[in-house]
Amino acid sequence: MDSTKAEVGYSHGGFSLDSTGAGAVSRGFDVFRHGWQTQVGDGFPLPTFSRATTGDFRVRSRVAKVRDVAITDLDSASVIRTAGTPYGYADQARMYVVRRGVWSLGGGPDRAEHTVPAGQFLLRHGPPLHFGAAPHTTVQILTLPSAVFDVRLRNRSFTASAGSAEMRLLLAHTNMVHATVTDLGPAGVHAAHGAMIELAKAVVAGRFDDAEAALRPPLVEAAKVLADSHLADPELSAAMLAGELNVSVRTLQRAFTVAGESVTSYIRHRRLEEARRALATRSRLPSVAELAAYWQFSDSSHFVRAFKKRYGQTPVEYARSVRAAGP
C-alpha cells in the first residue's frame, strides 16, 4: 500500500487493493477501510456497508485524493451494497462513471431510484445516496466540491453518456493522477486538482470546444504532468501525449501555443533541465554522450548546442563551474 504525502495546502495520497485472490477475502474490507482512513481522511467519510459486503469484499480498487477531490475506482467480483450513508459532508458532488455492469443508487430525499448501466454516468449534487452493484461491475466515483457545479443542480441527479470527448479526457487525467499522486509536489498537486475541476465542469456542460479558453490551461497542465513522467521515453511526442489525453494533436498544440510555447519546446526544455540537474548533483560526472542518449537528443553535438543556447555554457563548462563553486 502506498504512503501518503500530506502537507499543509496540498493534501494528497492514494492506495490500491486487490482482495480477489485466495486468502485476501477475509480481510479485504478491513484493509480497504484502513487505507481509506489513513490515506484519504475524514473529509471523505466512508458509508456503512452491508454485512454481506464486508464479509465478502472481493474487489480490485485504487483510490486517490488530491485536496478536496477523491477518485475511487472499483472493479468488483462480489456484491457491493451500503447500509447507511454518513452525515456532515453534503457539500459535495459525486460522479459515478460505469464501465461494466450496473450501478444502482437510491434513498435520497426524493426517494428516487437511479440505475446507471455501462457506458453512462450519473452526477449527484448533494448528500450521498445508498448505492449497490452486482458482481462484475466496474465503476469510477469522482467526489468533488459542490461549488464546482451550477446551483441549479443542487440536490438533483442526472444521467448522460460517458462516451463524450470531455469524459474521455477526464478519465485519462484521473488515470494519470492514480499513477502519480503519491509523488506529486505542490505544483503538481495544484495542476492535477485544477485540471480535474475544469474537466469535470466541461463534462457537465456537455461540450468540448477546443477553442474555449477555460479548458486550455488544464489540458496543458495534464499534458505537462504526463510528459514529465516520460521524459526519458523515446516515444514521447505531441502525438503520444494527445493520444493518451484523447484529444487531437492540433488541439493540444493550440493549447500550448496559447500558453506561450510549443509541445516540442516544453519537452526539450524539461529534458535539458534534467540533464543540468544531473551535472550538478551526481558524484560521478556523466559524459556528454551519456546525457545526450539518455535524454533522447539525436547526438552529442545537438545536445551541446541546445544546452549552451539554454544555459549559456556547454555541459562540461557548467559542470566545472558548479564544482568550482563548491558547497
C-alpha positions in Angstrom: 0.0 0.0 0.0 1.4 3.4 -0.9 2.2 6.0 1.7 0.6 9.4 1.7 2.4 12.7 1.3 0.3 15.2 3.1 1.4 18.7 3.7 -0.5 21.9 4.5 -2.1 23.4 1.4 -1.8 20.4 -0.8 -3.0 17.3 1.0 -2.9 14.2 -1.3 -2.4 10.5 -1.1 -3.5 7.2 -2.5 -3.6 3.4 -2.1 -4.6 0.3 -4.1 -6.1 -3.0 -3.1 -6.7 -6.4 -4.7 -8.7 -8.7 -2.5 -9.8 -11.1 -5.2 -7.1 -13.6 -4.5 -7.2 -16.6 -2.2 -6.6 -15.6 1.4 -7.3 -12.0 0.8 -11.1 -12.0 1.0 -11.5 -12.4 4.8 -9.5 -9.2 5.5 -10.3 -7.4 2.3 -12.7 -4.8 3.7 -10.6 -4.1 6.8 -7.6 -3.4 4.5 -9.7 -1.1 2.3 -11.2 0.7 5.3 -7.7 1.2 6.9 -6.3 2.5 3.6 -9.2 4.9 3.2 -9.0 6.2 6.8 -5.2 6.8 6.7 -4.7 7.8 3.1 -7.9 9.7 2.2 -9.0 11.1 5.5 -12.0 12.4 7.4 -13.0 14.8 4.6 -14.4 11.8 2.8 -16.2 9.6 5.3 -17.0 6.0 4.3 -20.6 4.9 4.3 -21.8 2.0 6.3 -21.6 -1.2 4.2 -23.9 -4.2 4.5 -22.6 -7.3 6.3 -22.7 -9.2 3.1 -20.3 -6.7 1.5 -17.9 -6.5 4.5 -17.8 -10.3 4.8 -17.1 -11.0 1.1 -15.2 -8.0 -0.2 -13.7 -9.2 -3.4 -12.6 -6.1 -5.3 -9.7 -4.6 -7.2 -9.6 -0.9 -6.2 -7.5 2.2 -6.3 -8.2 5.4 -4.5 -6.5 8.8 -4.8 -7.1 12.1 -3.0 -6.0 15.5 -4.3 -7.0 18.2 -1.9 -10.8 18.3 -1.9 -11.2 15.8 -4.7 -11.3 12.0 -4.3 -11.2 9.3 -7.1 -12.3 5.8 -6.3 -12.0 3.0 -8.9 -13.8 -0.2 -8.1 -13.8 -3.5 -10.0 -15.9 -5.8 -8.0 -16.1 -9.6 -8.1 -18.7 -9.6 -5.3 -21.8 -7.7 -4.3 -21.3 -4.2 -3.0 -24.1 -2.6 -1.0 -24.3 0.2 1.6 -26.4 0.0 4.7 -26.3 3.7 5.5 -24.8 6.9 4.4 -22.6 9.2 6.6 -23.7 12.7 7.6 -21.8 16.0 7.6 -20.4 16.3 4.2 -23.4 17.2 2.0 -21.4 20.0 0.3 -20.0 17.6 -2.3 -21.0 16.2 -5.7 -20.4 12.7 -6.9 -19.9 11.5 -10.5 -20.4 7.7 -11.0 -18.9 6.5 -14.3 -19.9 2.9 -15.0 -17.7 1.0 -17.4 -19.2 -2.5 -16.8 -22.3 -3.9 -15.1 -25.0 -1.8 -13.5 -24.7 0.7 -10.6 -27.8 1.5 -8.5 -28.4 4.4 -6.2 -31.4 5.4 -4.1 -32.5 6.7 -0.7 -32.3 10.4 -1.4 -34.8 13.0 -0.2 -36.9 12.4 -3.3 -36.8 8.6 -2.7 -36.0 8.3 -6.4 -34.1 5.2 -7.6 -31.3 5.6 -10.2 -29.9 2.8 -12.3 -26.7 3.5 -14.2 -25.8 1.0 -16.9 -22.4 0.6 -18.5 -21.4 3.4 -20.8 -23.3 6.0 -18.7 -22.5 8.3 -15.8 -24.7 9.8 -13.1 -23.9 13.1 -11.4 -25.4 13.6 -7.9 -25.2 17.1 -6.4 -25.9 17.0 -2.7 -26.0 14.4 0.1 -24.7 10.9 -0.9 -27.2 8.2 -1.7 -27.2 4.5 -0.8 -25.6 2.5 -3.6 -25.1 -1.1 -4.7 -23.8 -3.2 -7.5 -23.9 -6.8 -8.6 -20.7 -8.7 -9.1 -18.6 -7.9 -12.2 -19.3 -4.2 -12.0 -16.6 -1.6 -12.8 -17.2 2.0 -11.7 -15.2 5.2 -11.0 -16.6 7.5 -8.4 -15.3 11.1 -8.5 -16.1 13.2 -5.4 -15.8 16.9 -5.9 -16.7 20.1 -4.0 -20.3 21.1 -4.9 -19.3 24.6 -5.7 -17.8 23.3 -8.9 -21.3 22.9 -10.4 -24.2 25.2 -11.2 -26.5 25.9 -8.2 -29.4 24.7 -10.4 -28.1 21.1 -9.9 -28.4 21.3 -6.2 -29.9 18.1 -4.7 -30.5 16.7 -8.1 -29.2 13.8 -10.2 -28.9 13.4 -13.9 -27.5 10.6 -16.2 -25.8 11.0 -19.5 -23.5 9.1 -21.9 -19.9 8.5 -20.7 -18.6 8.5 -24.3 -18.1 12.2 -24.8 -14.7 13.8 -25.6 -14.9 15.6 -22.3 -15.4 12.4 -20.3 -12.6 10.6 -22.2 -10.2 13.5 -21.3 -11.3 13.5 -17.7 -10.8 9.7 -17.4 -7.4 9.9 -19.0 -6.5 12.6 -16.4 -7.7 10.6 -13.4 -5.7 7.6 -14.6 -2.6 9.8 -14.6 -3.5 11.1 -11.1 -3.7 7.5 -9.8 -0.3 6.7 -11.3 1.5 9.8 -9.9 -0.4 11.1 -6.8 2.0 9.9 -4.1 4.9 11.5 -5.9 3.4 14.9 -6.7 4.9 18.1 -5.2 3.0 21.3 -4.6 2.9 22.4 -8.2 1.8 19.0 -9.4 -1.0 18.8 -6.8 -2.2 22.2 -7.9 -2.1 21.3 -11.5 -3.8 17.9 -11.1 -6.5 19.4 -8.9 -7.2 22.3 -11.2 -7.4 20.0 -14.3 -9.9 17.7 -12.6 -12.1 20.5 -11.6 -12.2 22.1 -15.0 -12.6 18.9 -16.9 -15.5 17.8 -14.6 -17.2 21.1 -15.3 -16.7 20.5 -19.0 -18.3 17.1 -18.8 -21.4 18.6 -17.2 -21.5 21.5 -19.6 -21.9 18.8 -22.3 -19.5 20.4 -24.7 -15.8 20.5 -25.6 -14.8 23.3 -27.8 -11.1 23.2 -28.4 -11.1 27.0 -28.8 -12.6 27.6 -25.4 -10.0 29.3 -23.2 -11.2 27.8 -19.9 -10.2 24.3 -21.0 -6.7 25.1 -22.4 -4.9 25.6 -19.0 -6.0 22.2 -17.6 -5.2 20.4 -20.8 -1.7 21.9 -20.9 -1.1 21.0 -17.2 -2.3 17.5 -17.8 0.0 17.1 -20.8 2.9 18.5 -18.8 2.4 16.1 -15.9 2.2 13.2 -18.4 5.3 14.4 -20.3 7.3 14.8 -17.1 6.7 11.2 -16.3 8.0 10.1 -19.7 11.0 12.4 -20.3 13.4 9.6 -21.0 10.9 7.7 -23.2 12.0 7.8 -26.9 8.3 7.7 -27.9 7.4 11.0 -26.1 5.9 13.4 -28.5 2.9 15.6 -29.1 1.2 12.7 -30.8 1.8 10.4 -27.9 0.5 12.9 -25.4 -2.5 13.7 -27.5 -3.3 10.0 -27.8 -3.1 9.5 -24.0 -5.3 12.5 -23.4 -7.8 11.6 -26.0 -7.6 14.9 -27.9 -6.3 15.7 -31.4 -2.7 16.8 -31.8 -3.9 20.1 -33.2 -6.0 20.7 -30.1 -3.0 20.0 -27.8 -0.6 22.1 -29.9 -3.1 25.0 -30.0 -3.4 24.9 -26.2 0.3 25.0 -25.7 0.7 27.9 -28.3 -1.8 30.0 -26.3 0.3 29.3 -23.2 3.4 30.7 -25.0 5.3 27.6 -26.1 5.1 24.5 -28.2 4.8 20.9 -27.0 8.2 20.1 -28.5 9.9 23.1 -26.8 8.4 22.1 -23.5 9.8 18.5 -23.8 13.2 19.8 -24.9 13.5 22.3 -22.1 12.4 19.8 -19.5 15.0 17.3 -20.8 17.7 19.9 -20.7 16.7 20.8 -17.1 17.0 17.2 -16.0 20.4 16.9 -17.7 21.6 20.1 -16.0 20.4 18.7 -12.6 22.4 15.5 -13.3 25.5 17.5 -14.0 25.0 19.5 -10.8 24.1 16.7 -8.3 25.8 13.5 -9.3 29.1 12.5 -7.7 30.2 10.9 -11.0 30.1 13.3 -13.8 28.1 11.7 -16.7 29.6 12.1 -20.1 28.0 14.3 -22.8 27.3 11.2 -24.9 25.5 9.5 -21.9 23.4 12.5 -21.3 22.5 13.0 -24.9 21.5 9.4 -25.3 19.5 9.2 -22.1 17.6 12.4 -22.7 16.8 11.5 -26.3 18.9 14.0 -28.2 19.9 12.9 -31.7 23.6 13.2 -31.0 26.2 14.8 -28.7 26.7 17.9 -30.9 22.9 18.6 -30.9 22.7 18.2 -27.1 25.7 20.5 -26.5 24.3 23.2 -28.8 20.9 23.1 -27.2 22.4 23.1 -23.7 24.6 26.1 -24.4 21.7 28.0 -26.0 19.6 27.4 -22.9 22.2 28.0 -20.2 25.0 30.0 -21.8 27.6 27.3 -21.1 28.4 23.9 -22.6 27.6 20.9 -20.3 31.3 20.5 -19.4 31.7 24.2 -18.6 28.5 24.1 -16.5 29.7 21.1 -14.5 33.1 22.6 -13.9 31.5 25.9 -12.7 29.2 24.1 -10.3 32.1 22.1 -8.8 34.4 25.1 -8.6 31.7 27.0 -6.6 31.5 24.1 -4.2 29.2 23.7 -1.2 
